[in-house]
Amino acid sequence: MCADTSPAGKDVLGFEPSRHISGDVIANLARRRMRWHRKYPRIEDAQHKSFTRPFKRFISKGVPHHLRPNVWRLSASRFAQKYNRKHEDVPILNGSALLQQARSNPHALTIDEDTLMQIKMDMPRTFPEHAEFKEGAHIYEELGHVLRVFAHLHPHIGYCQAMNFLAGVLLLTTRDAEATLSLLQCIVLVYMPDRYTSEMKVQDDVKILQRALNTPRYAHVRSALEDAGVDVTFFAVKWLLMLFVDALPSDQLLVLWDLFFLWGRRVLLQAALFLLHEHVEDLRARPDVNHVMDVLKDLGRTRALTPQAFAHGITQHGGGVVPKLV
Amino acid sequence: MATRKKVLLKVIILGDSGVGKTSLMNQYVNRKFSNQYKATIGADFLTKEVTVDDRLVTMQIWDTAGQERFQSLGVAFYRGADCCVLVFDVTVPRSFESLEAWRDEFLIQASPRDPEHFPFVVLGNKVDLKDNRAITENRAKSWCDEKGNIPYFETSAKEATKVETAFLTIARAALQQEKDEDIYHDFKDAVNLDDVPDKKQDGCGC
């Protein structure tokens, strides 16, 4: 089996590719794949205890796509175990039996009418341009199952718009509803607590970002945004709630998620600062609100970075401003 | 005001999830309809330059997330709005019943200076789905009348029915609101002008 390939002309997640990836980036990925294979030949057996410093460094240098389900599971399990010890009342649960039920007898799940309606409405509005998210496709149906079981397991959250996109990317990556359900629980309960309830604590994250942008280091970014009349909230709420889905091209998005599962929520804020910094010339090109928003909605216009360069860029930003979260 | 500065009108579109807010905005701004819109997260906007009664204005039209829990983010997006558009789906009674809550929530979060006279426009969307219609024109109109004669339009973003007309009314209402705000601010500035030099003189005394 050849990893890191996808249907002809599509990117690694099966989307229309938004940019060309240069030869050296591809060569780098191939090299990393070899290194992983040599060093961790049986990653599927890896357990919590294998989370050593070299392993973490390996992750930050780039994860071969076919290993992502395992690597994400391992990264998230460290946070999940800690969480489950503290929250015995609403733990992260294995939902395989419930997923079976959702497939065979959906009425067995207890989900309130509004939540069900909202899920039903959002399924066709998740990735309408993607072949596997057409009504009747396997992944499409599994998206519904995952979201319904989540709502059944965690009625205090139920379903929040944006979770459909997260579950969608998880399904396209893991190709497995069970793994998707458990990672979705990790994101919503552990990594991003109270971000998907009416508390909308994502506002706190936006404030941190605003504070960072007010420091002298980001004066160039701040002035580019101010000149165009763009407020941080205009784009940051969506970036954060969607973990950059829809804003970053698949290759970079997945690298960001590798680091997010590894290091936690602060990665999102650091990435936001790094990406703003990287795009500042583009933002400045025209101090016009539409132009600036177009750039920020589609961050794939700059060159593709190797995972290593992307991770390095992220670690260079937010120091001292972005607290250690999660 | 003697100078004619460039006018930016901020319009907020509110309403339940799936009533067609994104479609209405895109039909008006881009004259396009698609069955393939993604659910809106947070908020998004498009701008359009239009001439309203011989004046060139830029409309900044804000499309918001319809799920209730996103309302707490409203403050950030509603600030400085000149007109609020409330949308319901004529085939979904619940979306009509929600109008009141959307209106109240907007007034609380945007806290306009004169809430009694803040301009709203109501759109009953998806009138192309004639067979599934659940809210009659009369019922919608009488609600709008009750709430202080809110202009009401029956639209179809899909077939571009009444979209242009509705947004012209929206633009006019927003422009009027903007003028009223300007007069208020000019007045405030005039008052401030008297205060500021005094302070400065104090500062320069030493």
Interface residues (C-beta under 8 A of the other chain):
Chain A: Q118 M121 D122 R125 T126 F127 P128 E129 C160 Q161 A162 N164 F165 Y196 T197 S198 E199 M200 V202 Q203 V206 D231 T233 F234 V237 K238 L241 M242 D246 V289 N290 M293
Chain B: S17 G18 N35 Q36 Y37 K38 A39 T40 I41 G42 A43 D44 F45 L46 T47 Q60 A65 G66 Q67 E68 R69 F70 Q71 S72 L73 A76 F77
